Amino acid sequence: MWEKTAQRGSIFALGADPSYVYATHLSGQLAAFSRATGELMWLIDREELNRTTDETFLFPPVTDRKRVYVGGDIGAVYRLQVR
């Protein structure tokens, strides 16, 4: 068992695959943690998506093990490569 934080505020939703646990944060980030160790593997901020709005990731991320899909509060769906 592990407990970790990305230091980004409240977690809104979680998703997982065999390798990672994905967390969306109310402040507009998507983080991936190692499922085995809890280590923060990567974090994407909404500004990195080149959006002109303050998009918030509201929905649980889903994955096909190659890509992560997450929906935002203004109706956008994002597809991100798993690193």
C-alpha positions as a LaTeX table, in Angstrom:
\begin{tabular}{lrrr}
\hline
Residue & $x$ (\AA) & $y$ (\AA) & $z$ (\AA) \\
\hline
Met1 & 0.00 & 0.00 & 0.00 \\
Trp2 & 1.19 & 3.54 & $-0.71$ \\
Glu3 & 0.06 & 7.12 & $-0.38$ \\
Lys4 & 1.39 & 9.85 & $-2.67$ \\
Thr5 & 0.57 & 13.36 & $-3.80$ \\
Ala6 & 1.36 & 15.45 & $-6.84$ \\
Gln7 & 1.01 & 18.62 & $-4.73$ \\
Arg8 & $-1.72$ & 19.93 & $-7.05$ \\
Gly9 & $-4.73$ & 20.17 & $-4.77$ \\
Ser10 & $-7.88$ & 18.10 & $-4.69$ \\
Ile11 & $-8.12$ & 14.95 & $-6.77$ \\
Phe12 & $-11.37$ & 14.80 & $-8.67$ \\
Ala13 & $-11.34$ & 11.40 & $-10.36$ \\
Leu14 & $-9.19$ & 8.28 & $-10.66$ \\
Gly15 & $-8.58$ & 5.73 & $-13.39$ \\
Ala16 & $-6.12$ & 2.84 & $-13.66$ \\
Asp17 & $-4.52$ & 0.29 & $-15.94$ \\
Pro18 & $-2.08$ & $-2.53$ & $-15.01$ \\
Ser19 & 0.88 & $-0.10$ & $-14.81$ \\
Tyr20 & $-0.47$ & 3.31 & $-13.71$ \\
Val21 & $-3.04$ & 5.06 & $-11.58$ \\
Tyr22 & $-4.26$ & 8.28 & $-13.22$ \\
Ala23 & $-5.60$ & 11.20 & $-11.20$ \\
Thr24 & $-7.36$ & 14.32 & $-12.42$ \\
His25 & $-7.01$ & 17.40 & $-10.24$ \\
Leu26 & $-9.58$ & 20.17 & $-9.92$ \\
Ser27 & $-6.90$ & 22.72 & $-10.71$ \\
Gly28 & $-6.52$ & 21.29 & $-14.23$ \\
Gln29 & $-3.82$ & 18.61 & $-14.14$ \\
Leu30 & $-3.65$ & 14.95 & $-15.03$ \\
Ala31 & $-1.08$ & 12.89 & $-13.12$ \\
Ala32 & 0.14 & 9.32 & $-13.59$ \\
Phe33 & 1.48 & 7.33 & $-10.65$ \\
Ser34 & 3.22 & 3.96 & $-10.75$ \\
Arg35 & 0.68 & 1.42 & $-9.64$ \\
Ala36 & 3.40 & $-0.64$ & $-7.93$ \\
Thr37 & 5.29 & 2.10 & $-6.06$ \\
Gly38 & 3.16 & 5.26 & $-6.11$ \\
Glu39 & 5.97 & 7.24 & $-7.76$ \\
Leu40 & 4.75 & 10.23 & $-9.77$ \\
Met41 & 5.62 & 9.28 & $-13.35$ \\
Trp42 & 4.30 & 12.33 & $-15.19$ \\
Leu43 & 2.00 & 15.30 & $-14.80$ \\
Ile44 & 0.30 & 17.33 & $-17.52$ \\
Asp45 & $-1.05$ & 20.78 & $-16.80$ \\
Arg46 & $-3.95$ & 22.17 & $-18.83$ \\
Glu47 & $-1.68$ & 24.99 & $-20.11$ \\
Glu48 & 0.44 & 22.35 & $-21.87$ \\
Leu49 & $-2.59$ & 21.46 & $-24.00$ \\
Asn50 & $-2.56$ & 24.94 & $-25.63$ \\
Arg51 & $-6.13$ & 25.64 & $-24.58$ \\
Thr52 & $-7.34$ & 29.21 & $-24.30$ \\
Thr53 & $-9.84$ & 28.37 & $-21.57$ \\
Asp54 & $-9.52$ & 27.22 & $-17.98$ \\
Glu55 & $-10.47$ & 23.65 & $-18.80$ \\
Thr56 & $-10.90$ & 21.35 & $-15.83$ \\
Phe57 & $-10.61$ & 17.58 & $-16.23$ \\
Leu58 & $-13.90$ & 16.42 & $-14.72$ \\
Phe59 & $-14.18$ & 12.80 & $-15.73$ \\
Pro60 & $-12.25$ & 9.67 & $-14.77$ \\
Pro61 & $-9.40$ & 8.99 & $-17.19$ \\
Val62 & $-9.62$ & 5.79 & $-19.23$ \\
Thr63 & $-6.80$ & 4.05 & $-21.05$ \\
Asp64 & $-6.11$ & 1.48 & $-23.74$ \\
Arg65 & $-2.54$ & 1.07 & $-22.31$ \\
Lys66 & $-1.06$ & 3.19 & $-25.12$ \\
Arg67 & $-3.16$ & 6.32 & $-24.68$ \\
Val68 & $-5.08$ & 8.04 & $-21.90$ \\
Tyr69 & $-8.42$ & 9.69 & $-22.63$ \\
Val70 & $-9.89$ & 12.32 & $-20.37$ \\
Gly71 & $-12.87$ & 14.67 & $-20.70$ \\
Gly72 & $-13.04$ & 18.31 & $-19.72$ \\
Asp73 & $-15.75$ & 20.54 & $-18.38$ \\
Ile74 & $-16.32$ & 22.47 & $-21.63$ \\
Gly75 & $-16.92$ & 19.34 & $-23.68$ \\
Ala76 & $-13.43$ & 18.57 & $-25.00$ \\
Val77 & $-11.98$ & 15.05 & $-24.95$ \\
Tyr78 & $-8.20$ & 14.72 & $-24.84$ \\
Arg79 & $-6.10$ & 11.80 & $-26.05$ \\
Leu80 & $-2.63$ & 11.65 & $-24.53$ \\
Gln81 & 0.21 & 9.21 & $-25.16$ \\
Val82 & 1.25 & 7.09 & $-22.18$ \\
Arg83 & 4.92 & 7.80 & $-21.51$ \\
\hline
\end{tabular}
